[in-house]
């Protein structure tokens, strides 16, 4: 079957010693030069050869050290122990590629709007309109302590701050008209000052005057990525996101949440078709089913229990070392979890228990293993069949997570991409030079982001 729509493919990257799968660094074929630009540039070229629309980097602002209030097991076992700043890495990848979009995660809780606005606007110019910002509110007290705060903001308060943060950033990105620059050497006129404006924002959380010193890029402004999955997080994503990074444990759940998210976008006064929803998956592909299963067995063997425990504590901002393995969390203890509420809600849903235990969190989250996301396993045809089934009813594309680097992406590009292209499900060539063009998005008009909120 040939689809009239083409799916979006996004690679899920980390500026650290492993992929999203913490055991990936232990893989015999994983590259170990993750402290060099060559590592990231190789990955960028592989993905661009495979016509991926984008690669984006997740991030945390602290290493996982909440389990037992100690970083020793994280460092000794390499559980995402290295976390580098994304700006120079994305820039280095951009210099080695020419079409693929590149996204970076920056927090609305621990940075300032003007700083983030200028950083991403500049990067978007330097990369020819290929940049995206993954908007996060951060997760835990370890991050707060690194920035001199006593503790992490309460969940909904983080999103209230994030809403205003985006208003400031988007306001600054609206400062320059597309035709403001003149650069006429004969007349000596550089720009039309009537087309450059001050923001003069004064709000609950921020004050920022302007005018902003960076003109607009070829795509207008960076694409906005968001992954809010709690009730408040979904409201935020429905208002702002242009690409929503989702976690759908099963196809049935994916269909339901995909429809609900599209409706929430419409309720926010936006066109649901203008927002891409892409769930995270692992793809383990080989020339035969048995070869793929052998690959998976080896990959599974790389995980250690300490990986999952450290990452659960990190994402939930809760020290599980103080809790007996099979003792259910009380209502009060669950309410006190201040990390990723959507993650907590997902475990409750999958376990079918109102009060899951530590063991339930470990088992049903799949944290630290490749069971955290759906796994497409088998031959190129079998994986393409599964992707086509999801694409028809539960998503607009996929965020492909790597079991090891660069092998996961090399195998996917070599084996799965041609099969998707043969079926008409995925692009054979890039549609343009900017990320928006390749995602099928229009260049946003200045001030367009204000209209849905005003209408609501």
C-alpha positions in Angstrom: 0.0 0.0 0.0 1.3 3.4 -0.9 0.5 6.3 1.5 -0.2 9.8 0.3 1.5 11.0 3.5 5.2 10.6 4.2 6.4 9.9 7.6 8.8 12.0 9.7 11.9 10.2 10.9 13.8 11.7 13.8 16.9 10.3 15.5 17.1 10.4 19.3 20.6 11.4 20.3 22.5 12.2 23.6 25.6 14.2 24.1 27.0 11.6 26.5 28.8 8.3 26.7 25.8 6.2 25.6 22.6 6.4 23.6 19.3 6.7 25.3 19.9 3.0 26.2 22.5 3.2 29.0 24.0 -0.2 28.3 24.8 0.9 24.7 28.4 1.9 25.6 29.1 -1.7 26.6 28.2 -2.9 23.1 31.3 -4.4 21.4 30.6 -2.3 18.2 29.8 1.0 19.9 32.1 3.9 19.2 33.9 5.2 22.2 35.2 8.6 21.0 32.1 10.4 22.3 34.2 13.3 23.6 35.2 14.3 20.0 33.3 16.1 17.2 34.1 13.2 14.9 31.6 11.0 16.8 28.7 13.3 16.3 29.6 14.3 12.7 29.7 10.6 11.7 26.3 10.1 13.1 25.0 13.2 11.3 26.3 12.0 8.0 24.8 8.6 8.4 21.4 10.1 9.2 21.6 12.6 6.3 22.4 9.7 3.9 19.2 8.1 5.2 17.2 11.3 4.6 16.1 11.7 8.2 14.4 15.0 8.6 15.9 15.6 12.0 18.2 14.5 14.8 17.6 15.9 18.2 19.5 15.7 21.5 17.9 15.0 24.9 19.6 16.5 27.9 19.7 16.7 31.7 21.5 19.3 33.8 22.9 16.8 36.3 24.1 13.2 36.3 21.8 10.6 37.8 22.8 10.7 41.6 19.4 10.5 43.4 19.5 6.8 44.1 21.1 6.5 47.5 22.0 10.2 47.3 25.3 9.1 45.6 26.8 9.4 42.1 29.2 6.4 42.6 27.1 3.7 40.8 26.3 6.1 38.0 30.0 6.9 37.3 31.3 3.4 37.8 28.7 1.9 35.5 28.5 4.7 32.9 24.8 5.3 33.4 24.7 8.5 31.4 27.5 9.8 33.4 28.8 12.3 30.8 26.5 15.2 29.8 28.0 17.8 27.6 26.5 21.2 26.5 24.6 20.7 23.2 25.3 24.0 21.4 28.8 23.3 20.2 27.9 19.7 19.4 24.9 20.6 17.2 27.0 23.3 15.5 29.8 20.7 14.8 27.2 18.3 13.3 25.7 21.2 11.3 29.1 22.0 9.7 29.4 18.4 8.6 25.9 18.2 7.0 23.7 20.4 4.8 20.1 19.2 5.0 19.2 17.4 8.1 17.6 19.4 10.9 19.3 19.5 14.3 17.5 20.0 17.6 18.8 20.7 21.1 17.2 20.6 24.5 17.2 23.7 26.7 15.4 24.1 30.0 12.8 26.9 30.7 13.5 26.4 34.5 17.2 27.0 34.6 17.9 29.4 31.8 16.7 32.9 30.8 14.4 33.6 27.8 16.7 36.2 26.2 19.7 33.9 26.4 17.8 30.9 24.8 16.2 33.2 22.2 19.5 34.6 21.1 21.4 31.2 21.2 18.8 29.4 19.0 18.2 32.3 16.6 22.0 32.5 16.0 22.4 28.8 15.6 19.5 28.8 13.2 21.2 31.4 11.0 24.6 29.5 11.2 22.9 26.3 10.1 20.7 27.8 7.3 17.4 27.4 9.1 17.8 23.8 10.2 17.5 24.2 14.0 14.9 23.0 16.5 14.5 23.7 20.3 13.3 20.8 22.5 11.5 22.7 25.3 11.8 21.0 28.7 11.0 22.1 32.2 13.7 19.8 33.7 13.1 17.0 36.2 14.8 16.9 39.6 16.5 18.4 42.6 20.0 17.5 41.3 19.5 19.9 38.5 18.2 22.6 40.9 21.3 22.2 43.2 23.6 22.6 40.2 22.0 26.0 39.6 22.1 27.2 43.2 18.4 26.5 44.0 17.3 24.6 47.0 14.9 22.3 45.1 13.0 21.8 41.9 9.9 23.9 41.2 6.5 22.2 41.7 5.2 20.5 38.5 2.5 22.9 37.4 4.5 25.9 38.5 7.2 24.8 36.1 4.7 24.8 33.2 3.3 28.2 34.2 6.9 29.6 34.1 7.4 27.8 30.8 4.4 29.4 29.2 5.6 32.8 29.9 9.2 31.8 28.9 7.9 30.9 25.5 5.9 34.1 25.2 9.2 36.0 25.8 11.2 33.9 23.4 8.6 34.1 20.6 8.2 37.8 21.2 11.9 38.3 20.7 11.9 36.1 17.6 9.2 38.4 16.2 11.4 41.6 16.6 12.8 41.8 13.1 10.6 42.0 10.0 11.7 39.7 7.2 12.5 42.7 5.0 14.1 44.8 7.8 17.6 44.4 6.6 18.7 46.8 3.7 22.5 46.7 3.8 22.8 49.5 1.2 26.4 50.6 1.0 25.7 53.4 -1.4 23.1 55.1 0.8 24.7 54.0 4.1 21.4 52.6 5.3 21.8 49.3 7.1 18.2 48.5 8.1 14.7 49.9 8.4 14.3 50.8 12.1 10.5 50.9 11.7 10.6 47.1 11.2 12.6 46.3 14.3 10.7 46.5 17.6 11.2 46.3 21.3 9.4 43.6 23.2 9.0 45.4 26.6 7.8 42.3 28.4 6.8 42.6 32.0 5.2 39.4 33.5 5.0 37.3 36.6 8.3 35.5 36.1 10.2 37.6 33.6 11.0 41.1 32.5 12.8 41.5 29.1 13.0 44.7 27.1 14.8 44.2 23.8 15.1 45.0 21.0 16.4 41.6 20.0 19.7 41.8 18.2 19.3 38.7 15.8 17.3 38.9 12.5 15.1 36.1 11.4 16.4 33.0 9.7 15.4 31.4 6.4 12.7 29.3 8.3 11.5 32.2 10.4 12.4 30.7 13.8 13.5 27.3 15.1 11.0 24.5 15.2 9.6 23.8 18.7 9.7 20.3 20.0 7.9 19.2 23.2 7.2 16.0 25.1 4.7 17.0 27.8 2.6 13.9 28.7 1.0 14.8 32.0 -2.3 16.7 32.0 -0.5 20.1 32.4 2.3 19.1 30.1 -0.2 18.2 27.3 -1.8 21.6 27.6 1.6 23.2 27.2 2.5 21.0 24.2 -0.9 21.6 22.6 -0.3 25.4 22.8 3.3 25.5 21.6 4.7 22.3 20.1 5.3 21.9 16.3 6.6 18.4 16.8 5.5 16.3 19.8 7.9 13.6 21.0 5.6 10.9 22.5 6.0 7.6 24.3 3.2 5.1 23.3 3.7 1.8 25.1 1.5 -0.1 22.6 -0.3 0.6 19.3 -3.7 0.5 21.0 -2.6 3.1 23.5 -0.9 5.1 20.8 -4.1 5.3 18.7 -6.0 6.6 21.7 -3.4 9.2 22.8 -2.7 10.3 19.2 -6.4 11.1 18.8 -6.6 12.8 22.2 -3.5 14.9 21.5 -4.8 16.0 18.0 -8.0 17.1 19.6 -6.2 19.0 22.4 -4.3 20.9 19.6 -7.6 21.8 18.0 -9.0 22.8 21.3 -6.1 25.2 21.7 -7.1 26.9 18.5 -4.4 25.4 16.3 -4.6 23.2 13.2 -3.9 19.6 14.3 -2.4 18.8 10.9 0.3 21.4 11.5 1.8 19.4 14.4 3.7 16.2 13.9 3.4 13.5 16.6 6.3 11.0 16.7 6.6 8.2 19.3 10.0 6.8 20.4 10.8 3.3 19.2 13.7 0.9 19.0 14.3 -0.8 15.6 16.5 -4.0 15.6 16.8 -5.1 12.0 18.7 -7.8 10.2 18.5 -9.8 7.0 16.6 -12.6 8.7 14.3 -12.9 11.8 16.7 -15.2 13.6 19.6 -12.8 13.1 17.6 -9.9 14.5 16.6 -12.0 17.5 20.2 -12.9 18.1 21.1 -9.2 18.0 18.3 -8.4 20.5 19.4 -11.1 22.9 23.0 -9.6 23.0 21.6 -6.1 23.4 19.4 -7.2 26.2 22.3 -8.8 28.0 24.1 -5.4 28.3 21.6 -3.9 30.7 22.3 -3.9 34.5 19.7 -3.5 37.3 21.6 -0.5 38.5 20.9 1.3 35.2 17.2 1.2 35.7 17.3 2.2 39.4 19.5 5.2 38.8 17.4 6.4 35.9 14.0 5.8 37.6 15.2 8.0 40.6 16.4 10.6 38.1 13.2 10.9 36.2 10.9 10.8 39.2 13.0 12.9 41.5 12.6 10.2 44.2 15.1 8.0 46.0 14.0 4.4 45.6 16.8 3.1 47.8 14.7 4.0 50.9 11.7 2.0 49.8 11.2 -1.9 50.1 11.0 -3.4 46.7 7.5 -4.8 47.0 5.9 -2.2 49.3 3.2 -0.1 47.4 3.7 3.6 47.3 1.0 5.4 49.4 -1.2 8.0 47.8 0.8 10.6 49.7 4.1 9.3 48.4 2.8 9.2 44.8 1.5 12.8 45.2 5.0 13.9 46.5 6.7 12.7 43.3 7.8 16.0 41.7 9.6 14.7 38.6 8.0 13.5 35.3 4.3 13.1 36.2 3.5 11.6 32.8 6.0 8.9 33.4 4.5 8.1 36.8 1.0 8.1 35.3 2.1 5.7 32.6 3.4 3.1 35.1 0.1 3.3 37.0 -1.8 2.7 33.8 0.4 -0.2 32.6 0.5 -1.9 36.0 -3.2 -1.5 36.6 -2.4 -0.6 40.1 -3.4 2.6 41.8 -0.4 2.2 44.2 2.5 0.5 42.4 5.7 -0.7 44.2 9.3 -0.1 43.3 9.3 -3.5 41.5 6.3 -2.3 39.5 8.1 0.9 38.5 11.1 -1.1 37.4 9.1 -3.7 35.5 6.5 -1.6 33.8 8.6 1.4 32.9 11.4 -0.6 31.3 13.7 2.2 32.4 17.4 1.3 31.7 16.4 -1.3 29.1 15.2 -1.3 25.6 11.7 -2.3 26.9 11.1 1.4 27.7 9.9 2.0 24.1 8.2 -0.3 21.6 10.6 -2.6 19.8 10.3 -3.2 16.0 12.3 -6.4 15.5 13.0 -8.5 12.4 13.6 -8.1 8.7 13.2 -4.8 6.8 9.8 -5.9 5.5 8.5 -6.9 8.9 9.7 -3.6 10.5 8.3 -1.6 7.6 5.0 -3.4 8.0 4.8 -2.4 11.7 5.8 1.1 11.0 3.2 1.4 8.3 0.5 0.1 10.7 1.4 2.7 13.4 1.8 5.5 10.8 -1.7 4.9 9.5 -3.5 5.5 12.8 -1.2 6.4 15.7 1.5 8.8 14.6 3.0 11.1 11.9 6.4 9.6 12.2 8.9 8.1 14.6 11.7 9.0 16.9 14.3 6.3 16.4 16.3 5.5 19.5 19.6 3.6 19.1 20.6 0.4 20.9 24.2 1.3 20.0 26.0 3.9 18.0 26.6 4.0 15.0 25.4 0.5 14.3 21.7 1.0 15.0 21.5 3.9 12.5 23.7 2.3 9.9 21.5 -0.8 9.9 18.3 1.2 9.8 19.5 3.4 6.9 20.9 0.5 4.9 17.9 -1.9 5.4 14.7 -0.2 6.6 14.8 3.2 4.8 14.9 1.7 1.3 11.9 -0.5 2.1 9.9 2.5 3.4 10.9 4.5 0.3 9.8 1.7 -2.0 6.4 1.8 -0.4 6.1 5.5 -0.8 6.1 6.0 3.0 9.3 8.0 3.3 11.1 10.7 1.3 13.7 9.8 -1.2 15.1 13.3 -1.3 14.9 16.3 1.0 12.1 18.7 0.1 14.2 21.9 0.7 17.0 23.4 2.7 15.3 24.3 5.9 13.9 22.0 8.6 10.4 23.4 8.2 10.5 22.7 4.4 11.5 19.1 5.2 8.9 18.7 7.8 6.2 20.1 5.5 5.7 23.2 7.6 5.1 26.7 6.5 7.4 29.5 7.5 5.5 31.2 10.4 4.3 34.7 10.0 5.4 37.2 12.6 3.0 37.1 15.5 1.1 34.1 14.2 1.7 32.2 17.5 -0.4 34.8 19.3 -3.6 34.3 17.4 -4.8 30.9 18.8 -4.4 32.2 22.4 -6.2 35.4 21.5 -9.0 33.5 19.8 -9.3 31.1 22.8 
